């Protein structure tokens, strides 16, 4: 197994985690869905730059941006939960 196959496996695992998080946070608007949206937008912008530079449109950049955005959104959501927990218990 070479280095690129290991990286692909990592992105598959992270993608599965992102899908599970999106299913968990399905019902309401939150940072996970916002992160996904922002990741897709940033991924499209970067893919367009690569398209003009290399004449190849790379969809994997968009997918990686979406996965990264969803995971960062989950981190932001957890920071909000921790903040609410600390505020509630400090009184």
C-alpha positions as CSV (number, residue, x, y, z in Angstrom):
1,X,0.0,0.0,0.0
2,X,1.5,3.3,-1.0
3,X,1.3,6.7,0.5
4,X,-1.5,8.0,-1.8
5,X,-3.7,5.0,-0.9
6,X,-3.3,5.7,2.8
7,X,-4.4,9.3,2.2
8,X,-7.4,8.2,0.2
9,X,-8.4,5.8,3.0
10,X,-8.2,8.6,5.5
11,X,-10.5,10.8,3.4
12,X,-13.0,8.0,3.1
13,X,-13.0,7.6,6.9
14,X,-13.4,11.3,7.4
15,X,-16.2,11.4,4.8
16,X,-18.0,8.6,6.6
17,X,-17.7,10.5,9.9
18,X,-19.0,13.7,8.2
19,X,-22.0,11.9,6.8
20,X,-22.8,10.5,10.3
21,X,-22.5,13.9,11.8
22,X,-24.8,15.4,9.1
23,X,-27.4,12.7,9.9
24,X,-27.2,13.3,13.6
25,X,-27.6,17.1,13.1
26,X,-30.3,16.7,10.4
27,X,-33.3,18.5,12.0
28,X,-32.1,22.0,12.6
29,X,-29.8,24.6,11.2
30,X,-26.5,24.5,12.9
31,X,-22.7,24.9,12.4
32,X,-22.3,21.4,10.9
33,X,-24.5,22.3,7.9
34,X,-23.1,25.8,7.7
35,X,-19.6,24.3,7.6
36,X,-20.6,21.9,4.9
37,X,-22.0,24.8,2.8
38,X,-18.9,27.0,3.3
39,X,-16.6,24.0,2.6
40,X,-18.4,23.4,-0.7
41,X,-18.2,27.1,-1.7
42,X,-14.5,27.3,-0.9
43,X,-13.9,24.0,-2.7
44,X,-15.6,25.3,-5.8
45,X,-13.6,28.4,-5.8
46,X,-10.3,26.5,-5.4
47,X,-11.3,24.1,-8.1
48,X,-12.0,27.0,-10.5
49,X,-8.5,28.3,-9.8
50,X,-7.0,24.9,-10.5
51,X,-9.1,24.6,-13.6
52,X,-7.6,27.8,-15.0
53,X,-4.1,26.8,-13.9
54,X,-4.1,23.1,-15.0
55,X,-7.1,22.9,-17.4
56,X,-8.5,20.1,-15.3
57,X,-11.6,20.4,-13.0
58,X,-10.9,18.4,-9.8
59,X,-14.1,17.4,-8.0
60,X,-12.1,15.8,-5.2
61,X,-11.2,19.3,-4.0
62,X,-14.9,20.1,-3.6
63,X,-15.5,16.9,-1.7
64,X,-12.5,17.5,0.6
65,X,-13.7,21.0,1.2
66,X,-17.2,19.7,2.2
67,X,-15.8,17.1,4.5
68,X,-13.4,19.6,6.2
69,X,-16.2,22.1,6.5
70,X,-18.6,19.7,8.1
71,X,-15.9,18.5,10.6
72,X,-15.0,22.1,11.5
73,X,-18.7,22.9,11.8
74,X,-19.0,20.1,14.3
75,X,-16.1,21.5,16.2
76,X,-17.8,24.9,16.3
77,X,-21.1,23.2,17.4
78,X,-19.3,21.4,20.3
79,X,-17.6,24.7,21.4
80,X,-21.1,26.2,21.7
81,X,-22.3,23.3,23.7
82,X,-19.3,23.4,26.0
83,X,-19.9,27.2,26.4
84,X,-23.6,26.7,27.3
85,X,-22.6,23.9,29.8
86,X,-20.1,26.1,31.5
87,X,-22.4,29.1,31.6
88,X,-25.3,27.0,33.0
89,X,-23.1,25.4,35.7
90,X,-21.2,28.5,36.8
91,X,-24.3,30.2,38.2
